[in-house]
Amino acid sequence: MTTLKIHDLETAPEASKPFLEKSQKTNGMIPGLHGVLAGAPGLLEGYQNLHKLFMDSSFDKDELTVVWQTINVEHECHYCVPAHTAIANMMKVDDSITESLRNETPLENSKLEALRTFTLSMVRNRGNVSQQELQAFYDAGYGERQVLEVILGLSQKVISNYTNHIANTPVDAPFEKFAWKK
């Protein structure tokens, strides 16, 4: 049962309507998450801005997926894991990456695995990573910019994952075939 209202263009606060229209145009629908976020116009705007900023980061499509799904799975987000599985498919991310992330198994690519491990440590330790973990991330080929961009991705995912937990947002029809449960 959904515990927070899922808004549409008719019920949303006036300040949220332009952001829902953007969602409709970009996605061909208003994702349930966006409908919930619309209850607080600043939250929906912030989420959309963080999404754009993260998409424009130095990470490629595989790395974006690693950060998003590592966080989604660790947070046990029933909505975001299937949604980002669909997004990974649209971005043509190799299915083996997606399946490893969904199943919490190490990635074959050592650089992507270093990103997964670092992201997981950031989540679990609330940003308090050790110097050894930071050095392992750097040794894998990442730098200070990517440390900060993991924080950017984490910021976006905290908004969506926490909102979906509270709202119990139903998984949108296009994502249902990617249903996931820990």
C-alpha positions in Angstrom: 0.0 0.0 0.0 1.4 3.4 -1.0 1.8 5.7 2.0 2.4 9.0 0.2 0.4 10.5 -2.6 1.6 9.9 -6.1 0.8 13.1 -8.0 0.0 13.6 -11.6 -0.3 16.8 -13.6 -3.7 17.5 -12.1 -3.0 16.9 -8.5 0.6 18.2 -8.1 1.4 21.4 -6.5 1.7 24.2 -9.1 5.5 24.5 -8.6 6.0 20.8 -9.4 4.1 20.7 -12.6 6.9 21.9 -14.9 9.1 19.1 -13.5 6.4 16.5 -14.0 6.0 17.8 -17.6 9.8 17.3 -18.0 9.5 13.8 -16.7 6.6 13.0 -19.0 8.6 14.3 -22.0 11.8 12.6 -21.1 10.4 9.2 -20.0 7.1 9.0 -22.0 5.4 8.8 -18.6 5.5 10.2 -15.2 7.5 7.6 -13.1 5.8 6.9 -9.8 8.8 8.1 -7.9 8.6 11.5 -9.6 4.9 11.6 -8.8 5.7 11.1 -5.1 8.6 13.6 -5.2 6.2 16.2 -6.6 4.6 16.5 -3.2 7.6 18.7 -2.3 8.5 20.8 -5.4 12.0 21.5 -4.2 12.7 17.8 -3.7 11.6 16.9 -7.3 13.6 19.7 -8.7 16.6 18.8 -6.7 16.3 15.1 -7.7 16.1 16.0 -11.4 19.0 18.4 -11.1 21.2 15.8 -9.3 20.3 13.2 -11.9 21.4 15.5 -14.7 24.6 16.4 -12.9 25.4 12.8 -12.2 24.7 11.8 -15.8 27.1 14.6 -16.9 29.8 13.4 -14.6 33.1 11.8 -15.7 31.6 8.3 -15.3 30.6 6.3 -18.4 27.4 4.3 -18.7 28.9 1.2 -17.0 30.2 3.3 -14.1 27.0 5.2 -13.6 25.2 1.9 -13.4 27.7 0.5 -10.9 27.2 3.5 -8.6 23.5 3.6 -8.9 22.8 -0.1 -8.5 25.4 -0.6 -5.7 23.5 2.0 -3.7 20.1 0.8 -4.7 20.9 -2.8 -3.7 22.5 -1.9 -0.5 19.5 0.3 0.4 17.2 -2.6 -0.7 15.1 -0.3 -2.9 12.3 -2.3 -4.4 11.6 0.4 -6.9 15.0 1.7 -8.0 16.7 -1.7 -8.6 14.2 -2.6 -11.3 14.0 0.9 -12.7 17.8 1.1 -13.0 17.9 -2.4 -14.5 15.6 -1.0 -17.3 17.8 2.1 -17.6 21.0 0.0 -17.8 19.3 -2.0 -20.6 18.4 1.3 -22.4 22.0 2.5 -22.0 23.2 -0.9 -23.4 25.1 -1.8 -20.3 26.3 -5.5 -20.5 23.7 -7.8 -18.7 26.6 -9.4 -16.8 27.3 -6.1 -15.0 23.6 -5.6 -14.1 23.2 -9.2 -12.9 26.4 -9.1 -10.7 25.2 -5.8 -9.2 21.6 -7.2 -8.5 23.1 -10.4 -7.0 25.9 -8.7 -5.1 28.6 -10.7 -6.7 32.0 -9.2 -7.7 32.3 -7.7 -11.1 34.7 -9.3 -13.6 36.2 -5.9 -14.6 38.6 -5.0 -11.8 38.2 -1.2 -12.3 34.4 -1.5 -12.1 34.8 -3.8 -9.1 37.0 -1.2 -7.4 34.2 1.4 -8.0 31.6 -1.0 -6.6 33.7 -1.7 -3.5 34.4 2.0 -2.9 30.8 3.0 -3.4 29.6 0.2 -1.0 32.1 1.4 1.6 30.9 5.0 1.2 27.3 3.9 1.9 28.1 1.5 4.7 30.5 3.8 6.5 28.6 7.0 5.8 31.5 8.5 4.0 34.1 7.4 6.6 36.3 5.4 4.3 39.8 4.4 5.3 43.0 5.6 3.7 43.5 2.1 2.4 40.1 2.1 0.7 40.8 5.5 -0.8 44.2 4.4 -2.1 42.7 1.2 -3.6 40.2 3.4 -5.4 43.0 5.6 -6.7 45.2 2.6 -7.6 42.3 1.3 -9.8 42.5 4.4 -11.9 40.1 6.8 -10.3 40.9 10.2 -8.8 39.6 12.9 -6.4 36.9 14.0 -8.9 35.4 10.5 -9.0 35.4 10.3 -5.1 33.3 13.5 -5.2 31.1 12.2 -8.0 30.3 9.0 -6.0 29.0 11.4 -3.3 26.9 13.1 -6.0 25.4 9.8 -7.1 24.9 8.8 -3.5 23.0 12.1 -2.9 20.7 11.4 -5.8 20.0 7.8 -4.6 19.4 8.8 -1.0 16.5 11.0 -2.2 15.0 8.2 -4.4 15.7 5.2 -2.2 14.5 6.8 1.1 11.4 8.2 -0.6 10.5 4.9 -2.1 10.9 3.2 1.3 8.5 5.6 3.0 6.1 5.9 0.1 6.2 2.2 -0.8 6.1 3.4 -4.4 4.6 0.8 -6.8 7.0 -0.3 -9.5 6.0 1.2 -12.8 4.6 -1.2 -15.4 7.7 -0.9 -17.8 10.0 -2.0 -14.9 7.9 -4.8 -13.5 9.7 -7.5 -15.5 12.9 -6.5 -13.7 11.3 -6.9 -10.2 13.9 -7.5 -7.5 13.9 -8.5 -3.9 16.8 -9.1 -1.6 
